[in-house]
C-alpha cells in the first residue's frame, strides 16, 4: 500500500499529496504556496483549522486567504 495522502486544492485544481511523517496543514499547503503568503487558516473537509494542526490522511484541504471572507473572522 502507498503512502497516506491528502487532497490539496489550490486555485481550484485538486492534487494528491503524500504525507511524510508528522506534518501539519501548514506544511502541506507550503508545498504549493511558498511561505504561506496570505494564508490565514486551512479549510479541512469544510471546517476551518489552524495551520499548526496535524494533517490526517484522506482529508481534503484548501487554503483560506486573509482576503477571503472566512480569513477575516
C-alpha positions, 0 to 999 in steps of 0.5 A, a space after each residue: 500500500 502507498 503512502 497516506 495522502 491528502 487532497 490539496 486544492 489550490 486555485 481550484 485544481 485538486 492534487 494528491 499529496 503524500 504525507 511524510 511523517 508528522 506534518 501539519 496543514 501548514 506544511 502541506 499547503 507550503 508545498 504549493 504556496 511558498 511561505 504561506 503568503 496570505 494564508 490565514 487558516 486551512 479549510 479541512 473537509 469544510 471546517 476551518 483549522 489552524 495551520 499548526 494542526 496535524 494533517 490526517 490522511 484522506 482529508 481534503 484541504 484548501 487554503 483560506 486567504 486573509 482576503 477571503 471572507 472566512 480569513 477575516 473572522 
